[in-house]
Amino acid sequence: MSEPRRYVSPKREAQAAATRSAILDAFVKQLSDPGRNTLSPSEAAVRAGVSVRTVHLYFPNLESQVAALSEWFDQHLNPGGITPAAGPDDLPRYFREIHANALASSLSRALATSSGEVWQTVRRNRRAKRLDAIRAAMDAVGAPAQATAEATAMVLRLSGADASWPLHDSYGLPLERIPDVIAHTVELIIRDLRTHVTGDTPT
């Protein structure tokens, strides 16, 4: 006996996608409020023009809300996608691209400066795979463990928008120069780390 055919309605699917997007936009607006660090499904329902039940249908708990927000921010901050670093020689390219994208959107400033728990969870979710790729690239240099750990800590510190925005806001560096400055700094850190392998004196 054959399986019953599932009816697919393009119109219904488009409506569902629009509803999901409206709810997510409402959550983003909540987090954009100064000092806000929690999500309210009831407020999201009002902003999105749907019922609270509908909000819970799409996002039944905080975990699902944070996961969806992580995807939302990736789509808006990195619309073309950024390939994680493939190795130590590729790290400067990665840092240049990630900071150029971050500085092009005020959303990254909010992610970088907010201390709210939800914000930070979204930020960790978005960056987890990319940070693992950075660690793997630094390990690939083959330097001693302590030197690698110290250099990796410095490189990771430069990996987020909380490194790039202060260079402009606090120290006056022009926005268009920041990606190159950070990429060059990463290149110098890697060059120094390699001296632990080659025995050369840093120049």
MODELLER restraints for C-alpha pairs under 7 A, 6 or more apart:
rsr = mdl.restraints
at = mdl.atoms
rsr.add(forms.Gaussian(group=physical.xy_distance, feature=features.Distance(at['CA:20:A'], at['CA:58:A']), mean=6.68, stdev=0.5))
rsr.add(forms.Gaussian(group=physical.xy_distance, feature=features.Distance(at['CA:22:A'], at['CA:48:A']), mean=5.21, stdev=0.5))
rsr.add(forms.Gaussian(group=physical.xy_distance, feature=features.Distance(at['CA:23:A'], at['CA:44:A']), mean=6.01, stdev=0.5))
rsr.add(forms.Gaussian(group=physical.xy_distance, feature=features.Distance(at['CA:23:A'], at['CA:45:A']), mean=6.91, stdev=0.5))
rsr.add(forms.Gaussian(group=physical.xy_distance, feature=features.Distance(at['CA:23:A'], at['CA:48:A']), mean=5.34, stdev=0.5))
rsr.add(forms.Gaussian(group=physical.xy_distance, feature=features.Distance(at['CA:23:A'], at['CA:55:A']), mean=6.80, stdev=0.5))
rsr.add(forms.Gaussian(group=physical.xy_distance, feature=features.Distance(at['CA:24:A'], at['CA:69:A']), mean=6.87, stdev=0.5))
rsr.add(forms.Gaussian(group=physical.xy_distance, feature=features.Distance(at['CA:26:A'], at['CA:44:A']), mean=4.99, stdev=0.5))
rsr.add(forms.Gaussian(group=physical.xy_distance, feature=features.Distance(at['CA:26:A'], at['CA:47:A']), mean=5.68, stdev=0.5))
rsr.add(forms.Gaussian(group=physical.xy_distance, feature=features.Distance(at['CA:26:A'], at['CA:48:A']), mean=6.00, stdev=0.5))
rsr.add(forms.Gaussian(group=physical.xy_distance, feature=features.Distance(at['CA:27:A'], at['CA:39:A']), mean=6.55, stdev=0.5))
rsr.add(forms.Gaussian(group=physical.xy_distance, feature=features.Distance(at['CA:27:A'], at['CA:44:A']), mean=5.87, stdev=0.5))
rsr.add(forms.Gaussian(group=physical.xy_distance, feature=features.Distance(at['CA:30:A'], at['CA:36:A']), mean=6.86, stdev=0.5))
rsr.add(forms.Gaussian(group=physical.xy_distance, feature=features.Distance(at['CA:30:A'], at['CA:39:A']), mean=6.78, stdev=0.5))
rsr.add(forms.Gaussian(group=physical.xy_distance, feature=features.Distance(at['CA:31:A'], at['CA:37:A']), mean=6.35, stdev=0.5))
rsr.add(forms.Gaussian(group=physical.xy_distance, feature=features.Distance(at['CA:36:A'], at['CA:116:A']), mean=6.99, stdev=0.5))
rsr.add(forms.Gaussian(group=physical.xy_distance, feature=features.Distance(at['CA:37:A'], at['CA:116:A']), mean=4.25, stdev=0.5))
rsr.add(forms.Gaussian(group=physical.xy_distance, feature=features.Distance(at['CA:37:A'], at['CA:117:A']), mean=6.10, stdev=0.5))
rsr.add(forms.Gaussian(group=physical.xy_distance, feature=features.Distance(at['CA:37:A'], at['CA:118:A']), mean=5.86, stdev=0.5))
rsr.add(forms.Gaussian(group=physical.xy_distance, feature=features.Distance(at['CA:37:A'], at['CA:119:A']), mean=6.71, stdev=0.5))
rsr.add(forms.Gaussian(group=physical.xy_distance, feature=features.Distance(at['CA:38:A'], at['CA:118:A']), mean=6.24, stdev=0.5))
rsr.add(forms.Gaussian(group=physical.xy_distance, feature=features.Distance(at['CA:41:A'], at['CA:52:A']), mean=6.34, stdev=0.5))
rsr.add(forms.Gaussian(group=physical.xy_distance, feature=features.Distance(at['CA:41:A'], at['CA:55:A']), mean=6.31, stdev=0.5))
rsr.add(forms.Gaussian(group=physical.xy_distance, feature=features.Distance(at['CA:42:A'], at['CA:52:A']), mean=5.47, stdev=0.5))
rsr.add(forms.Gaussian(group=physical.xy_distance, feature=features.Distance(at['CA:45:A'], at['CA:51:A']), mean=5.41, stdev=0.5))
rsr.add(forms.Gaussian(group=physical.xy_distance, feature=features.Distance(at['CA:45:A'], at['CA:52:A']), mean=5.26, stdev=0.5))
rsr.add(forms.Gaussian(group=physical.xy_distance, feature=features.Distance(at['CA:45:A'], at['CA:55:A']), mean=6.23, stdev=0.5))
rsr.add(forms.Gaussian(group=physical.xy_distance, feature=features.Distance(at['CA:59:A'], at['CA:65:A']), mean=5.54, stdev=0.5))
rsr.add(forms.Gaussian(group=physical.xy_distance, feature=features.Distance(at['CA:66:A'], at['CA:122:A']), mean=5.74, stdev=0.5))
rsr.add(forms.Gaussian(group=physical.xy_distance, feature=features.Distance(at['CA:69:A'], at['CA:122:A']), mean=6.64, stdev=0.5))
rsr.add(forms.Gaussian(group=physical.xy_distance, feature=features.Distance(at['CA:70:A'], at['CA:122:A']), mean=5.13, stdev=0.5))
rsr.add(forms.Gaussian(group=physical.xy_distance, feature=features.Distance(at['CA:70:A'], at['CA:125:A']), mean=6.31, stdev=0.5))
rsr.add(forms.Gaussian(group=physical.xy_distance, feature=features.Distance(at['CA:70:A'], at['CA:126:A']), mean=5.50, stdev=0.5))
rsr.add(forms.Gaussian(group=physical.xy_distance, feature=features.Distance(at['CA:74:A'], at['CA:126:A']), mean=6.93, stdev=0.5))
rsr.add(forms.Gaussian(group=physical.xy_distance, feature=features.Distance(at['CA:77:A'], at['CA:101:A']), mean=6.34, stdev=0.5))
rsr.add(forms.Gaussian(group=physical.xy_distance, feature=features.Distance(at['CA:77:A'], at['CA:102:A']), mean=6.35, stdev=0.5))
rsr.add(forms.Gaussian(group=physical.xy_distance, feature=features.Distance(at['CA:77:A'], at['CA:105:A']), mean=6.54, stdev=0.5))
rsr.add(forms.Gaussian(group=physical.xy_distance, feature=features.Distance(at['CA:78:A'], at['CA:101:A']), mean=6.26, stdev=0.5))
rsr.add(forms.Gaussian(group=physical.xy_distance, feature=features.Distance(at['CA:82:A'], at['CA:98:A']), mean=6.99, stdev=0.5))
rsr.add(forms.Gaussian(group=physical.xy_distance, feature=features.Distance(at['CA:84:A'], at['CA:94:A']), mean=6.54, stdev=0.5))
rsr.add(forms.Gaussian(group=physical.xy_distance, feature=features.Distance(at['CA:84:A'], at['CA:130:A']), mean=5.55, stdev=0.5))
rsr.add(forms.Gaussian(group=physical.xy_distance, feature=features.Distance(at['CA:84:A'], at['CA:133:A']), mean=6.19, stdev=0.5))
rsr.add(forms.Gaussian(group=physical.xy_distance, feature=features.Distance(at['CA:85:A'], at['CA:91:A']), mean=5.30, stdev=0.5))
rsr.add(forms.Gaussian(group=physical.xy_distance, feature=features.Distance(at['CA:85:A'], at['CA:94:A']), mean=5.66, stdev=0.5))
rsr.add(forms.Gaussian(group=physical.xy_distance, feature=features.Distance(at['CA:85:A'], at['CA:133:A']), mean=5.97, stdev=0.5))
rsr.add(forms.Gaussian(group=physical.xy_distance, feature=features.Distance(at['CA:85:A'], at['CA:134:A']), mean=6.34, stdev=0.5))
rsr.add(forms.Gaussian(group=physical.xy_distance, feature=features.Distance(at['CA:85:A'], at['CA:137:A']), mean=6.98, stdev=0.5))
rsr.add(forms.Gaussian(group=physical.xy_distance, feature=features.Distance(at['CA:86:A'], at['CA:137:A']), mean=6.75, stdev=0.5))
rsr.add(forms.Gaussian(group=physical.xy_distance, feature=features.Distance(at['CA:87:A'], at['CA:137:A']), mean=4.30, stdev=0.5))
rsr.add(forms.Gaussian(group=physical.xy_distance, feature=features.Distance(at['CA:87:A'], at['CA:140:A']), mean=6.90, stdev=0.5))
rsr.add(forms.Gaussian(group=physical.xy_distance, feature=features.Distance(at['CA:88:A'], at['CA:137:A']), mean=4.76, stdev=0.5))
rsr.add(forms.Gaussian(group=physical.xy_distance, feature=features.Distance(at['CA:88:A'], at['CA:138:A']), mean=5.91, stdev=0.5))
rsr.add(forms.Gaussian(group=physical.xy_distance, feature=features.Distance(at['CA:88:A'], at['CA:140:A']), mean=6.89, stdev=0.5))
rsr.add(forms.Gaussian(group=physical.xy_distance, feature=features.Distance(at['CA:88:A'], at['CA:141:A']), mean=6.67, stdev=0.5))
rsr.add(forms.Gaussian(group=physical.xy_distance, feature=features.Distance(at['CA:92:A'], at['CA:183:A']), mean=4.48, stdev=0.5))
rsr.add(forms.Gaussian(group=physical.xy_distance, feature=features.Distance(at['CA:92:A'], at['CA:184:A']), mean=6.74, stdev=0.5))
rsr.add(forms.Gaussian(group=physical.xy_distance, feature=features.Distance(at['CA:92:A'], at['CA:186:A']), mean=6.11, stdev=0.5))
rsr.add(forms.Gaussian(group=physical.xy_distance, feature=features.Distance(at['CA:92:A'], at['CA:187:A']), mean=5.93, stdev=0.5))
rsr.add(forms.Gaussian(group=physical.xy_distance, feature=features.Distance(at['CA:93:A'], at['CA:183:A']), mean=6.95, stdev=0.5))
rsr.add(forms.Gaussian(group=physical.xy_distance, feature=features.Distance(at['CA:95:A'], at['CA:159:A']), mean=6.79, stdev=0.5))
rsr.add(forms.Gaussian(group=physical.xy_distance, feature=features.Distance(at['CA:95:A'], at['CA:179:A']), mean=6.92, stdev=0.5))
rsr.add(forms.Gaussian(group=physical.xy_distance, feature=features.Distance(at['CA:95:A'], at['CA:182:A']), mean=6.91, stdev=0.5))
rsr.add(forms.Gaussian(group=physical.xy_distance, feature=features.Distance(at['CA:95:A'], at['CA:183:A']), mean=5.41, stdev=0.5))
rsr.add(forms.Gaussian(group=physical.xy_distance, feature=features.Distance(at['CA:96:A'], at['CA:179:A']), mean=4.57, stdev=0.5))
rsr.add(forms.Gaussian(group=physical.xy_distance, feature=features.Distance(at['CA:96:A'], at['CA:180:A']), mean=5.87, stdev=0.5))
rsr.add(forms.Gaussian(group=physical.xy_distance, feature=features.Distance(at['CA:96:A'], at['CA:183:A']), mean=5.31, stdev=0.5))
rsr.add(forms.Gaussian(group=physical.xy_distance, feature=features.Distance(at['CA:99:A'], at['CA:161:A']), mean=6.70, stdev=0.5))
rsr.add(forms.Gaussian(group=physical.xy_distance, feature=features.Distance(at['CA:99:A'], at['CA:164:A']), mean=6.72, stdev=0.5))
rsr.add(forms.Gaussian(group=physical.xy_distance, feature=features.Distance(at['CA:99:A'], at['CA:179:A']), mean=5.25, stdev=0.5))
rsr.add(forms.Gaussian(group=physical.xy_distance, feature=features.Distance(at['CA:100:A'], at['CA:179:A']), mean=5.61, stdev=0.5))
rsr.add(forms.Gaussian(group=physical.xy_distance, feature=features.Distance(at['CA:102:A'], at['CA:108:A']), mean=5.48, stdev=0.5))
rsr.add(forms.Gaussian(group=physical.xy_distance, feature=features.Distance(at['CA:102:A'], at['CA:161:A']), mean=6.08, stdev=0.5))
rsr.add(forms.Gaussian(group=physical.xy_distance, feature=features.Distance(at['CA:103:A'], at['CA:175:A']), mean=6.99, stdev=0.5))
rsr.add(forms.Gaussian(group=physical.xy_distance, feature=features.Distance(at['CA:108:A'], at['CA:161:A']), mean=6.21, stdev=0.5))
rsr.add(forms.Gaussian(group=physical.xy_distance, feature=features.Distance(at['CA:109:A'], at['CA:161:A']), mean=6.70, stdev=0.5))
rsr.add(forms.Gaussian(group=physical.xy_distance, feature=features.Distance(at['CA:109:A'], at['CA:165:A']), mean=6.73, stdev=0.5))
rsr.add(forms.Gaussian(group=physical.xy_distance, feature=features.Distance(at['CA:111:A'], at['CA:119:A']), mean=6.28, stdev=0.5))
rsr.add(forms.Gaussian(group=physical.xy_distance, feature=features.Distance(at['CA:111:A'], at['CA:123:A']), mean=6.79, stdev=0.5))
rsr.add(forms.Gaussian(group=physical.xy_distance, feature=features.Distance(at['CA:112:A'], at['CA:161:A']), mean=5.44, stdev=0.5))
rsr.add(forms.Gaussian(group=physical.xy_distance, feature=features.Distance(at['CA:112:A'], at['CA:162:A']), mean=4.57, stdev=0.5))
rsr.add(forms.Gaussian(group=physical.xy_distance, feature=features.Distance(at['CA:113:A'], at['CA:162:A']), mean=6.63, stdev=0.5))
rsr.add(forms.Gaussian(group=physical.xy_distance, feature=features.Distance(at['CA:135:A'], at['CA:152:A']), mean=6.53, stdev=0.5))
rsr.add(forms.Gaussian(group=physical.xy_distance, feature=features.Distance(at['CA:138:A'], at['CA:148:A']), mean=6.74, stdev=0.5))
rsr.add(forms.Gaussian(group=physical.xy_distance, feature=features.Distance(at['CA:138:A'], at['CA:152:A']), mean=6.27, stdev=0.5))
rsr.add(forms.Gaussian(group=physical.xy_distance, feature=features.Distance(at['CA:139:A'], at['CA:148:A']), mean=6.63, stdev=0.5))
rsr.add(forms.Gaussian(group=physical.xy_distance, feature=features.Distance(at['CA:141:A'], at['CA:194:A']), mean=6.45, stdev=0.5))
rsr.add(forms.Gaussian(group=physical.xy_distance, feature=features.Distance(at['CA:142:A'], at['CA:197:A']), mean=6.74, stdev=0.5))
rsr.add(forms.Gaussian(group=physical.xy_distance, feature=features.Distance(at['CA:143:A'], at['CA:193:A']), mean=6.54, stdev=0.5))
rsr.add(forms.Gaussian(group=physical.xy_distance, feature=features.Distance(at['CA:143:A'], at['CA:194:A']), mean=6.57, stdev=0.5))
rsr.add(forms.Gaussian(group=physical.xy_distance, feature=features.Distance(at['CA:143:A'], at['CA:196:A']), mean=5.60, stdev=0.5))
rsr.add(forms.Gaussian(group=physical.xy_distance, feature=features.Distance(at['CA:143:A'], at['CA:197:A']), mean=5.36, stdev=0.5))
rsr.add(forms.Gaussian(group=physical.xy_distance, feature=features.Distance(at['CA:147:A'], at['CA:193:A']), mean=6.81, stdev=0.5))
rsr.add(forms.Gaussian(group=physical.xy_distance, feature=features.Distance(at['CA:148:A'], at['CA:193:A']), mean=6.95, stdev=0.5))
rsr.add(forms.Gaussian(group=physical.xy_distance, feature=features.Distance(at['CA:151:A'], at['CA:189:A']), mean=6.48, stdev=0.5))
rsr.add(forms.Gaussian(group=physical.xy_distance, feature=features.Distance(at['CA:151:A'], at['CA:193:A']), mean=6.82, stdev=0.5))
rsr.add(forms.Gaussian(group=physical.xy_distance, feature=features.Distance(at['CA:155:A'], at['CA:186:A']), mean=6.23, stdev=0.5))
rsr.add(forms.Gaussian(group=physical.xy_distance, feature=features.Distance(at['CA:157:A'], at['CA:163:A']), mean=7.00, stdev=0.5))
rsr.add(forms.Gaussian(group=physical.xy_distance, feature=features.Distance(at['CA:164:A'], at['CA:178:A']), mean=6.50, stdev=0.5))
rsr.add(forms.Gaussian(group=physical.xy_distance, feature=features.Distance(at['CA:167:A'], at['CA:173:A']), mean=5.60, stdev=0.5))
rsr.add(forms.Gaussian(group=physical.xy_distance, feature=features.Distance(at['CA:168:A'], at['CA:174:A']), mean=6.08, stdev=0.5))
rsr.add(forms.Gaussian(group=physical.xy_distance, feature=features.Distance(at['CA:168:A'], at['CA:175:A']), mean=6.18, stdev=0.5))
rsr.add(forms.Gaussian(group=physical.xy_distance, feature=features.Distance(at['CA:192:A'], at['CA:202:A']), mean=5.90, stdev=0.5))
rsr.add(forms.Gaussian(group=physical.xy_distance, feature=features.Distance(at['CA:195:A'], at['CA:201:A']), mean=6.44, stdev=0.5))
rsr.add(forms.Gaussian(group=physical.xy_distance, feature=features.Distance(at['CA:195:A'], at['CA:202:A']), mean=6.60, stdev=0.5))
